[in-house]
Amino acid sequence: MRTTITLDNDVLERARAISVKLRTPFKTVINEALRTGLDHVQQPGKCRRYKTKPHAMGVKAGRNIDNIQELLAQIEGEDSR
């Protein structure tokens, strides 16, 4: 089938260079590149789900997280202010 498309200059130069290097007709290079590109576009990317592992940190006995100032004083000492 014959159709008209507009190629960017860099794409045209690369396709021509590949055509010469492989001694393959320009039409064949363009068709193969389009097939490969369309296959890539059609398939969704394979992404791995990000997972985190929880870590029980707990609070040491005698420490209360409801009052941050008091907790910092217990951890750092009263003279650290």
N, CA, C and O atoms as a GROMACS GRO file, in nm:
protein
  324
    1MET      N    1   0.085  -0.117   0.000
    1MET     CA    2   0.000   0.000   0.000
    1MET      C    3   0.089   0.123   0.000
    1MET      O    4   0.192   0.126   0.068
    2ARG      N    5   0.052   0.221  -0.073
    2ARG     CA    6   0.130   0.343  -0.084
    2ARG      C    7   0.064   0.452   0.000
    2ARG      O    8  -0.056   0.475  -0.009
    3THR      N    9   0.146   0.518   0.081
    3THR     CA   10   0.096   0.629   0.162
    3THR      C   11   0.209   0.730   0.179
    3THR      O   12   0.325   0.700   0.155
    4THR      N   13   0.174   0.848   0.221
    4THR     CA   14   0.272   0.954   0.240
    4THR      C   15   0.284   0.984   0.389
    4THR      O   16   0.184   1.009   0.456
    5ILE      N   17   0.408   0.982   0.440
    5ILE     CA   18   0.432   1.020   0.578
    5ILE      C   19   0.547   1.120   0.581
    5ILE      O   20   0.628   1.124   0.488
    6THR      N   21   0.555   1.198   0.686
    6THR     CA   22   0.663   1.294   0.701
    6THR      C   23   0.756   1.243   0.811
    6THR      O   24   0.713   1.223   0.925
    7LEU      N   25   0.882   1.223   0.776
    7LEU     CA   26   0.981   1.176   0.872
    7LEU      C   27   1.069   1.292   0.916
    7LEU      O   28   1.100   1.381   0.837
    8ASP      N   29   1.107   1.291   1.041
    8ASP     CA   30   1.206   1.388   1.089
    8ASP      C   31   1.339   1.359   1.021
    8ASP      O   32   1.367   1.245   0.983
    9ASN      N   33   1.420   1.462   1.006
    9ASN     CA   34   1.548   1.447   0.935
    9ASN      C   35   1.638   1.342   0.998
    9ASN      O   36   1.702   1.264   0.928
   10ASP      N   37   1.644   1.340   1.133
   10ASP     CA   38   1.732   1.242   1.198
   10ASP      C   39   1.685   1.099   1.174
   10ASP      O   40   1.767   1.009   1.159
   11VAL      N   41   1.554   1.078   1.170
   11VAL     CA   42   1.499   0.944   1.144
   11VAL      C   43   1.529   0.903   1.001
   11VAL      O   44   1.568   0.789   0.975
   12LEU      N   45   1.510   0.993   0.909
   12LEU     CA   46   1.538   0.966   0.768
   12LEU      C   47   1.685   0.930   0.746
   12LEU      O   48   1.716   0.835   0.675
   13GLU      N   49   1.775   1.007   0.808
   13GLU     CA   50   1.918   0.980   0.794
   13GLU      C   51   1.956   0.844   0.852
   13GLU      O   52   2.034   0.770   0.792
   14ARG      N   53   1.900   0.812   0.970
   14ARG     CA   54   1.932   0.682   1.030
   14ARG      C   55   1.880   0.568   0.944
   14ARG      O   56   1.950   0.469   0.924
   15ALA      N   57   1.759   0.582   0.893
   15ALA     CA   58   1.701   0.476   0.809
   15ALA      C   59   1.782   0.457   0.682
   15ALA      O   60   1.805   0.344   0.639
   16ARG      N   61   1.823   0.567   0.622
   16ARG     CA   62   1.906   0.556   0.500
   16ARG      C   63   2.041   0.492   0.531
   16ARG      O   64   2.088   0.408   0.454
   17ALA      N   65   2.102   0.530   0.644
   17ALA     CA   66   2.232   0.473   0.681
   17ALA      C   67   2.220   0.323   0.706
   17ALA      O   68   2.306   0.246   0.664
   18ILE      N   69   2.114   0.281   0.773
   18ILE     CA   70   2.093   0.138   0.798
   18ILE      C   71   2.068   0.064   0.668
   18ILE      O   72   2.116  -0.048   0.649
   19SER      N   73   1.993   0.127   0.579
   19SER     CA   74   1.966   0.067   0.448
   19SER      C   75   2.095   0.041   0.371
   19SER      O   76   2.112  -0.065   0.311
   20VAL      N   77   2.185   0.138   0.373
   20VAL     CA   78   2.313   0.123   0.303
   20VAL      C   79   2.399   0.017   0.372
   20VAL      O   80   2.457  -0.069   0.307
   21LYS      N   81   2.406   0.025   0.504
   21LYS     CA   82   2.490  -0.068   0.581
   21LYS      C   83   2.446  -0.213   0.561
   21LYS      O   84   2.530  -0.302   0.544
   22LEU      N   85   2.315  -0.237   0.563
   22LEU     CA   86   2.263  -0.372   0.550
   22LEU      C   87   2.240  -0.414   0.406
   22LEU      O   88   2.204  -0.529   0.378
   23ARG      N   89   2.260  -0.319   0.313
   23ARG     CA   90   2.232  -0.344   0.172
   23ARG      C   91   2.089  -0.396   0.154
   23ARG      O   92   2.064  -0.494   0.084
   24THR      N   93   1.999  -0.327   0.219
   24THR     CA   94   1.857  -0.361   0.219
   24THR      C   95   1.779  -0.243   0.164
   24THR      O   96   1.816  -0.128   0.188
   25PRO      N   97   1.673  -0.268   0.090
   25PRO     CA   98   1.594  -0.156   0.039
   25PRO      C   99   1.541  -0.068   0.152
   25PRO      O  100   1.506  -0.116   0.260
   26PHE      N  101   1.535   0.062   0.125
   26PHE     CA  102   1.488   0.160   0.222
   26PHE      C  103   1.348   0.122   0.273
   26PHE      O  104   1.320   0.131   0.392
   27LYS      N  105   1.262   0.080   0.181
   27LYS     CA  106   1.125   0.041   0.216
   27LYS      C  107   1.125  -0.070   0.320
   27LYS      O  108   1.043  -0.068   0.412
   28THR      N  109   1.214  -0.168   0.306
   28THR     CA  110   1.222  -0.280   0.399
   28THR      C  111   1.266  -0.233   0.538
   28THR      O  112   1.212  -0.278   0.639
   29VAL      N  113   1.364  -0.144   0.542
   29VAL     CA  114   1.412  -0.091   0.670
   29VAL      C  115   1.300  -0.017   0.742
   29VAL      O  116   1.279  -0.036   0.862
   30ILE      N  117   1.228   0.067   0.670
   30ILE     CA  118   1.118   0.143   0.730
   30ILE      C  119   1.009   0.050   0.781
   30ILE      O  120   0.959   0.067   0.892
   31ASN      N  121   0.971  -0.050   0.701
   31ASN     CA  122   0.867  -0.145   0.742
   31ASN      C  123   0.908  -0.224   0.866
   31ASN      O  124   0.827  -0.242   0.958
   32GLU      N  125   1.032  -0.271   0.871
   32GLU     CA  126   1.079  -0.348   0.987
   32GLU      C  127   1.086  -0.259   1.112
   32GLU      O  128   1.049  -0.303   1.221
   33ALA      N  129   1.131  -0.136   1.096
   33ALA     CA  130   1.138  -0.043   1.209
   33ALA      C  131   0.998  -0.013   1.263
   33ALA      O  132   0.978  -0.008   1.384
   34LEU      N  133   0.904   0.007   1.174
   34LEU     CA  134   0.766   0.032   1.217
   34LEU      C  135   0.706  -0.090   1.287
   34LEU      O  136   0.638  -0.076   1.389
   35ARG      N  137   0.731  -0.209   1.234
   35ARG     CA  138   0.679  -0.330   1.299
   35ARG      C  139   0.734  -0.344   1.441
   35ARG      O  140   0.661  -0.370   1.536
   36THR      N  141   0.865  -0.325   1.453
   36THR     CA  142   0.928  -0.336   1.584
   36THR      C  143   0.874  -0.229   1.679
   36THR      O  144   0.841  -0.259   1.794
   37GLY      N  145   0.864  -0.107   1.631
   37GLY     CA  146   0.812   0.002   1.714
   37GLY      C  147   0.668  -0.019   1.753
   37GLY      O  148   0.631   0.008   1.868
   38LEU      N  149   0.586  -0.066   1.662
   38LEU     CA  150   0.445  -0.089   1.693
   38LEU      C  151   0.428  -0.204   1.792
   38LEU      O  152   0.341  -0.197   1.880
   39ASP      N  153   0.510  -0.307   1.780
   39ASP     CA  154   0.505  -0.416   1.878
   39ASP      C  155   0.540  -0.364   2.017
   39ASP      O  156   0.477  -0.402   2.116
   40HIS      N  157   0.638  -0.278   2.024
   40HIS     CA  158   0.682  -0.220   2.152
   40HIS      C  159   0.572  -0.132   2.211
   40HIS      O  160   0.548  -0.137   2.331
   41VAL      N  161   0.508  -0.052   2.129
   41VAL     CA  162   0.403   0.038   2.176
   41VAL      C  163   0.281  -0.040   2.222
   41VAL      O  164   0.216  -0.004   2.320
   42GLN      N  165   0.250  -0.148   2.152
   42GLN     CA  166   0.130  -0.225   2.181
   42GLN      C  167   0.141  -0.301   2.313
   42GLN      O  168   0.040  -0.320   2.382
   43GLN      N  169   0.261  -0.345   2.350
   43GLN     CA  170   0.279  -0.421   2.473
   43GLN      C  171   0.302  -0.325   2.590
   43GLN      O  172   0.388  -0.238   2.582
   44PRO      N  173   0.226  -0.340   2.697
   44PRO     CA  174   0.249  -0.254   2.812
   44PRO      C  175   0.384  -0.285   2.876
   44PRO      O  176   0.431  -0.399   2.871
   45GLY      N  177   0.444  -0.185   2.934
   45GLY     CA  178   0.572  -0.204   2.999
   45GLY      C  179   0.560  -0.295   3.120
   45GLY      O  180   0.460  -0.293   3.192
   46LYS      N  181   0.662  -0.373   3.141
   46LYS     CA  182   0.662  -0.464   3.254
   46LYS      C  183   0.722  -0.392   3.373
   46LYS      O  184   0.842  -0.365   3.380
   47CYS      N  185   0.635  -0.361   3.467
   47CYS     CA  186   0.678  -0.291   3.588
   47CYS      C  187   0.662  -0.383   3.707
   47CYS      O  188   0.561  -0.452   3.722
   48ARG      N  189   0.763  -0.383   3.790
   48ARG     CA  190   0.751  -0.459   3.913
   48ARG      C  191   0.686  -0.371   4.018
   48ARG      O  192   0.716  -0.252   4.029
   49ARG      N  193   0.596  -0.429   4.092
   49ARG     CA  194   0.531  -0.355   4.199
   49ARG      C  195   0.633  -0.328   4.309
   49ARG      O  196   0.715  -0.413   4.343
   50TYR      N  197   0.624  -0.210   4.363
   50TYR     CA  198   0.713  -0.173   4.473
   50TYR      C  199   0.652  -0.224   4.602
   50TYR      O  200   0.536  -0.196   4.633
   51LYS      N  201   0.729  -0.298   4.678
   51LYS     CA  202   0.680  -0.353   4.803
   51LYS      C  203   0.773  -0.309   4.916
   51LYS      O  204   0.895  -0.303   4.901
   52THR      N  205   0.712  -0.278   5.027
   52THR     CA  206   0.790  -0.248   5.146
   52THR      C  207   0.760  -0.353   5.251
   52THR      O  208   0.648  -0.404   5.260
   53LYS      N  209   0.860  -0.383   5.329
   53LYS     CA  210   0.840  -0.479   5.437
   53LYS      C  211   0.828  -0.401   5.567
   53LYS      O  212   0.917  -0.323   5.602
   54PRO      N  213   0.718  -0.421   5.638
   54PRO     CA  214   0.703  -0.349   5.764
   54PRO      C  215   0.803  -0.400   5.868
   54PRO      O  216   0.841  -0.517   5.869
   55HIS      N  217   0.844  -0.310   5.952
   55HIS     CA  218   0.937  -0.345   6.058
   55HIS      C  219   0.878  -0.296   6.189
   55HIS      O  220   0.855  -0.177   6.206
   56ALA      N  221   0.855  -0.386   6.281
   56ALA     CA  222   0.798  -0.348   6.411
   56ALA      C  223   0.906  -0.277   6.493
   56ALA      O  224   1.004  -0.339   6.535
   57MET      N  225   0.887  -0.149   6.515
   57MET     CA  226   0.986  -0.073   6.589
   57MET      C  227   0.951  -0.065   6.737
   57MET      O  228   1.038  -0.064   6.824
   58GLY      N  229   0.823  -0.059   6.764
   58GLY     CA  230   0.779  -0.058   6.902
   58GLY      C  231   0.831   0.062   6.980
   58GLY      O  232   0.916   0.136   6.932
   59VAL      N  233   0.781   0.079   7.099
   59VAL     CA  234   0.826   0.185   7.188
   59VAL      C  235   0.876   0.117   7.314
   59VAL      O  236   0.811   0.027   7.368
   60LYS      N  237   0.992   0.158   7.361
   60LYS     CA  238   1.049   0.097   7.481
   60LYS      C  239   0.959   0.123   7.601
   60LYS      O  240   0.887   0.223   7.605
   61ALA      N  241   0.963   0.035   7.696
   61ALA     CA  242   0.881   0.048   7.817
   61ALA      C  243   0.914   0.179   7.888
   61ALA      O  244   1.030   0.217   7.902
   62GLY      N  245   0.811   0.246   7.931
   62GLY     CA  246   0.829   0.371   8.004
   62GLY      C  247   0.831   0.494   7.915
   62GLY      O  248   0.842   0.606   7.965
   63ARG      N  249   0.819   0.474   7.784
   63ARG     CA  250   0.820   0.588   7.691
   63ARG      C  251   0.680   0.605   7.635
   63ARG      O  252   0.613   0.507   7.601
   64ASN      N  253   0.636   0.729   7.625
   64ASN     CA  254   0.501   0.760   7.577
   64ASN      C  255   0.514   0.849   7.453
   64ASN      O  256   0.577   0.954   7.459
   65ILE      N  257   0.456   0.807   7.342
   65ILE     CA  258   0.469   0.887   7.219
   65ILE      C  259   0.361   0.993   7.208
   65ILE      O  260   0.358   1.067   7.109
   66ASP      N  261   0.274   1.003   7.305
   66ASP     CA  262   0.169   1.105   7.300
   66ASP      C  263   0.225   1.244   7.326
   66ASP      O  264   0.169   1.343   7.277
   67ASN      N  265   0.333   1.255   7.403
   67ASN     CA  266   0.393   1.384   7.433
   67ASN      C  267   0.535   1.384   7.377
   67ASN      O  268   0.627   1.329   7.438
   68ILE      N  269   0.553   1.445   7.263
   68ILE     CA  270   0.682   1.442   7.193
   68ILE      C  271   0.791   1.512   7.273
   68ILE      O  272   0.904   1.463   7.278
   69GLN      N  273   0.759   1.626   7.336
   69GLN     CA  274   0.860   1.698   7.415
   69GLN      C  275   0.913   1.611   7.529
   69GLN      O  276   1.033   1.606   7.555
   70GLU      N  277   0.822   1.543   7.594
   70GLU     CA  278   0.862   1.455   7.704
   70GLU      C  279   0.946   1.338   7.653
   70GLU      O  280   1.045   1.300   7.716
   71LEU      N  281   0.907   1.283   7.539
   71LEU     CA  282   0.981   1.172   7.480
   71LEU      C  283   1.121   1.215   7.442
   71LEU      O  284   1.218   1.143   7.468
   72LEU      N  285   1.134   1.333   7.378
   72LEU     CA  286   1.266   1.383   7.341
   72LEU      C  287   1.351   1.408   7.465
   72LEU      O  288   1.472   1.381   7.464
   73ALA      N  289   1.291   1.459   7.569
   73ALA     CA  290   1.365   1.484   7.693
   73ALA      C  291   1.416   1.352   7.751
   73ALA      O  292   1.528   1.346   7.801
   74GLN      N  293   1.335   1.247   7.745
   74GLN     CA  294   1.377   1.118   7.796
   74GLN      C  295   1.491   1.060   7.712
   74GLN      O  296   1.586   1.003   7.766
   75ILE      N  297   1.480   1.076   7.581
   75ILE     CA  298   1.581   1.017   7.492
   75ILE      C  299   1.711   1.097   7.494
   75ILE      O  300   1.819   1.039   7.507
   76GLU      N  301   1.702   1.228   7.481
   76GLU     CA  302   1.820   1.312   7.467
   76GLU      C  303   1.872   1.365   7.600
   76GLU      O  304   1.987   1.407   7.609
   77GLY      N  305   1.789   1.362   7.701
   77GLY     CA  306   1.829   1.416   7.831
   77GLY      C  307   1.780   1.558   7.845
   77GLY      O  308   1.760   1.628   7.746
   78GLU      N  309   1.760   1.601   7.967
   78GLU     CA  310   1.706   1.734   7.994
   78GLU      C  311   1.804   1.845   7.955
   78GLU      O  312   1.760   1.955   7.922
   79ASP      N  313   1.932   1.819   7.957
   79ASP     CA  314   2.031   1.924   7.930
   79ASP      C  315   2.056   1.949   7.782
   79ASP      O  316   2.135   2.037   7.747
   80SER      N  317   1.991   1.874   7.696
   80SER     CA  318   2.017   1.886   7.552
   80SER      C  319   1.948   2.006   7.488
   80SER      O  320   1.974   2.036   7.372
   81ARG      N  321   1.862   2.075   7.562
   81ARG     CA  322   1.789   2.187   7.505
   81ARG      C  323   1.874   2.303   7.495
   81ARG      O  324   1.831   2.408   7.450
   0.00000   0.00000   0.00000
